[in-house]
Amino acid sequence: DKIHYFAKLDSTMLEAKRCILSKQSCPRLIVAGEQSQGKGRFGRIWFAPKGNLYLTLVQPAKHSIDQIPIIVGMAVAEVLMQLISSHQPDAHQNNTTGIVTLKHPNDVLIDGKKICGILIEKWDDLYSVGVGINVASSPVIQDYETTYMQHYNPTITVGFLLRCFLRRYQSLLQADFRTMLLLHPFSRYAQEN
């Protein structure tokens, strides 16, 4: 599996698109330290400064396009929940802070504030799976509140979060989707969609 890392890039999704459309051998994973044209749903520009996690996975379209954001969201949410719990073990018991939820169709929230956006694009038999997670900072948005991971666990680094996410995402991709919906802690979100 090839990994391409860029200190700065217009967008990991745009890089994946260029690669796929040029019919060259695509990297499996594209990561950027910062993006000048990060994008969200409906072509919205997403503020993407240094210190956060920006990635696009290029993968075969083995699941339906509706299943991929659910699988990605579950993987991100599960990892964030574990990383918060490891730093604040009593927070979840007291329901005081660090409550991770999924918002249909493509957001992960902590305490009702957006921490992650997910974007999926299909190109013939491939998906570009874009994930942006606020690690060191979060943008100020008029329509909703945002947050970042180091607010809940200041020891988290982009590299560590990337490794945790990739490991969990690969595991969930291998699982039977229907069984996963029944057993996963975030299955209520998936069943509502």
C-alpha positions in Angstrom: 0.0 0.0 0.0 1.3 3.4 -1.0 1.0 6.4 1.2 1.6 10.0 0.0 2.2 12.7 2.5 2.1 16.4 1.7 3.1 19.1 4.1 0.6 21.4 2.3 -1.8 20.5 -0.4 -4.9 22.1 -2.0 -7.0 19.1 -0.9 -6.5 15.4 -0.4 -9.8 14.7 -2.2 -8.6 16.8 -5.2 -5.3 14.9 -5.2 -7.2 11.6 -5.2 -9.4 12.7 -8.0 -6.4 13.8 -10.1 -4.8 10.5 -9.5 -7.8 8.4 -10.3 -8.7 10.4 -13.5 -5.2 10.2 -14.8 -5.4 6.4 -14.6 -2.1 6.2 -12.8 -1.3 4.0 -9.9 -3.1 5.6 -7.0 -1.8 5.7 -3.5 -3.9 3.9 -1.0 -3.7 6.9 1.4 -3.2 10.6 0.9 -2.4 12.7 4.0 -1.8 16.5 4.2 -0.4 18.5 7.0 -2.7 21.4 5.9 -5.0 22.1 3.0 -5.6 25.4 1.2 -8.9 24.2 -0.4 -10.2 21.6 2.0 -13.7 20.6 0.9 -16.9 19.3 2.5 -20.3 18.3 1.2 -21.8 20.4 -1.6 -18.4 21.8 -2.5 -18.2 23.8 0.7 -14.7 25.0 1.6 -13.4 23.7 4.9 -10.8 25.6 7.0 -7.9 23.2 7.2 -4.9 24.6 9.1 -1.8 22.8 10.2 -2.1 20.5 13.3 -5.3 18.6 12.3 -5.8 15.4 10.4 -6.7 15.5 6.7 -6.8 12.3 4.7 -8.3 10.6 1.7 -8.3 6.8 1.3 -8.6 5.4 -2.2 -10.3 2.0 -2.0 -12.3 -0.4 -4.1 -16.1 0.1 -4.0 -16.9 -3.1 -2.2 -19.6 -1.6 0.0 -22.5 0.6 -1.0 -21.9 4.3 -1.0 -24.4 4.6 1.8 -22.5 2.2 4.0 -19.1 3.8 3.8 -19.9 7.0 5.7 -21.5 4.9 8.5 -18.4 2.7 8.7 -16.1 5.6 8.7 -18.2 7.5 11.3 -18.3 4.5 13.6 -14.5 4.0 13.3 -13.8 7.7 14.1 -16.4 7.9 16.9 -15.1 4.7 18.5 -11.5 5.9 18.4 -12.3 9.4 19.7 -14.4 7.9 22.6 -11.6 5.6 23.6 -9.0 8.3 23.5 -11.1 10.6 25.6 -11.9 7.8 28.1 -8.2 7.0 28.4 -7.5 10.6 29.5 -10.7 11.3 31.4 -11.9 7.9 32.7 -14.7 9.4 34.8 -16.1 11.7 32.2 -18.4 9.1 30.5 -19.6 7.7 33.8 -20.7 11.2 34.9 -21.9 12.2 31.4 -20.2 15.5 32.0 -17.9 15.9 28.9 -16.6 14.1 25.9 -19.8 12.5 24.7 -19.2 11.3 21.2 -22.2 11.1 18.7 -22.7 10.7 15.0 -24.8 13.2 13.0 -26.3 11.9 9.7 -24.9 11.8 7.1 -21.3 12.7 7.6 -20.3 14.4 10.9 -18.9 13.2 14.2 -19.6 15.4 17.2 -18.2 15.7 20.7 -20.6 17.3 23.2 -22.7 18.4 20.3 -19.8 20.2 18.6 -18.4 19.1 15.2 -15.0 17.5 15.4 -15.0 15.5 12.1 -16.3 15.7 8.6 -16.5 12.8 6.2 -16.8 13.0 2.4 -17.2 10.1 0.0 -16.9 10.3 -3.8 -17.3 7.4 -6.2 -15.2 7.0 -9.4 -16.2 3.9 -11.4 -15.1 1.1 -9.1 -13.2 3.2 -6.6 -14.2 5.4 -3.6 -12.3 8.5 -2.4 -13.0 8.5 1.3 -12.1 11.9 2.8 -11.8 12.4 6.6 -11.0 15.6 8.4 -10.6 15.5 12.2 -9.9 18.6 14.3 -6.9 17.7 16.5 -5.1 20.9 17.6 -7.7 23.5 16.6 -11.1 24.0 15.2 -12.6 26.7 12.9 -15.2 29.2 14.0 -18.3 28.6 12.0 -21.5 30.7 12.2 -24.0 27.9 11.8 -22.7 25.5 14.5 -20.1 24.9 17.1 -16.9 23.1 16.6 -14.3 21.5 18.8 -10.9 19.7 18.7 -9.4 16.6 20.1 -6.7 18.1 22.2 -9.3 19.9 24.2 -10.4 16.5 25.6 -7.0 14.8 25.5 -4.0 17.1 25.1 -1.6 14.2 24.6 -3.1 13.2 21.2 -1.0 13.7 18.1 -2.1 13.6 14.5 0.1 10.6 13.8 -1.3 8.6 16.7 -4.9 9.4 15.8 -4.2 8.4 12.1 -2.9 5.0 13.2 -5.8 4.4 15.6 -8.3 5.4 13.0 -6.8 3.3 10.1 -6.6 0.2 12.3 -10.2 0.5 13.5 -11.6 1.4 10.0 -9.9 -1.6 8.4 -11.3 -3.8 11.1 -14.9 -2.5 10.5 -14.5 -2.8 6.7 -13.9 -6.5 7.2 -16.9 -7.0 9.4 -20.3 -8.1 8.1 -22.2 -4.8 7.8 -25.6 -6.1 9.1 -23.9 -7.8 12.1 -21.9 -4.6 12.8 -25.1 -2.6 12.9 -26.6 -4.9 15.5 -23.5 -5.0 17.7 -21.6 -1.7 17.4 -22.0 0.9 20.1 -23.1 3.5 17.5 -25.6 1.2 15.8 -28.6 3.4 16.6 -27.1 6.1 14.3 -26.6 3.6 11.5 -30.1 2.2 11.8 -31.7 5.6 11.7 -30.3 6.1 8.2 
